Amino acid sequence: MVSEDVRRFAEDPGAWGDVEARSGLTRILTDRYCLILGPVPTFTSVSHLRLDPDTLTETLAEVRAQVAEHGHREAIWWIGPSATPWDLADQLQAHGLVPDSRAGSEPHATSMVLTEGPPPAPAGVVARRVASLEEFVTAGRIADASFGAPEENARAYEAIGEASFGREQEGHGPRTYLAFLDGEPAGVGRGWFASDCPAVLMVGGGVLPQARGRGVYRALVRARWDDAVAAGTPALTAQAGAMSRPVLEHLGFQAVAEQEVLLDTATC
């Protein structure tokens, strides 16, 4: 059974827990929205939306100003079932936001939760946390290839690779996992672990096209589940797209919220 805290976390993970400067993230959290600014300018996320329709124009301008002030762009707005007003997605589109249909992105996501152990990794597949900077860089390149990341974004993340790996090893950034198929790197997954959050947020899971259908993704989920249990937080959450949702359902994940994902073109 999914607790209410885990369900709420799955829908709006950015609004939970403490966010330290050492994490590489900046969070602006108000009673109306949560703005997360990541370590590269295109990591810009707006969620936990509780807006007044009478001041929507002003709030949108406020968020845009914050994004610009921090040198960020390409703000993504996540509109889940708890967002207000009830027709917020329509109202935001009337203000110029559009469904995020760019390459590597999806205009809809499903918040999913796992509270029971998934199947083990199949024979020939090993998934574990990265052990070196070289493995960390390899994981990033697999993620880029899996998602078809724009070259500019790939270069930006690679440029901060050493600092990001340092945060990962010190426990200030997401844990990064690498999966090996017959001894060769084939998939990547990340997970945000925090003692003040009710679940572990899975992010950035991807498998090389030639390795799909062989249990690589399953192994990455299992590795994060085992670490979540060891950390005393036996629950995983994810924002699933059209490709990952059926895989996660097969592993035992439950859908707890549907999200509309909008891009604010005024910040591009």
HELIX and SHEET records of a PDB file:
HELIX    1   1 GLU A    4  GLU A   11  1                                   8    
HELIX    2   2 PRO A   13  ALA A   15  5                                   3    
HELIX    3   3 ALA A   21  SER A   23  5                                   3    
HELIX    4   4 PRO A   53  THR A   55  5                                   3    
HELIX    5   5 LEU A   56  GLU A   69  1                                  14    
HELIX    6   6 LEU A   88  ALA A   94  1                                   7    
HELIX    7   7 LEU A  133  PHE A  147  1                                  15    
HELIX    8   8 GLU A  151  ALA A  159  1                                   9    
HELIX    9   9 GLY A  161  GLU A  170  1                                  10    
HELIX   10  10 PRO A  209  ALA A  211  5                                   3    
HELIX   11  11 VAL A  216  ALA A  230  1                                  15    
HELIX   12  12 SER A  244  HIS A  250  1                                   7    
HELIX   13  13 THR A  265  THR A  267  5                                   3    
SHEET    1   A 6 THR A  26  LEU A  29  0                                        
SHEET    2   A 6 CYS A  34  LEU A  37 -1                                        
SHEET    3   A 6 THR A  44  SER A  47 -1                                        
SHEET    4   A 6 ILE A  76  ILE A  79  1                                        
SHEET    5   A 6 GLN A 254  ASP A 264 -1                                        
SHEET    6   A 6 LEU A  97  PRO A  99 -1                                        
SHEET    1   B11 THR A  26  LEU A  29  0                                        
SHEET    2   B11 CYS A  34  LEU A  37 -1                                        
SHEET    3   B11 THR A  44  SER A  47 -1                                        
SHEET    4   B11 ILE A  76  ILE A  79  1                                        
SHEET    5   B11 GLN A 254  ASP A 264 -1                                        
SHEET    6   B11 HIS A 108  LEU A 114 -1                                        
SHEET    7   B11 LEU A 236  ALA A 240 -1                                        
SHEET    8   B11 VAL A 200  VAL A 207  1                                        
SHEET    9   B11 GLU A 184  TRP A 192 -1                                        
SHEET   10   B11 ARG A 175  LEU A 181 -1                                        
SHEET   11   B11 VAL A 125  ARG A 129 -1                                        
END                                                                             
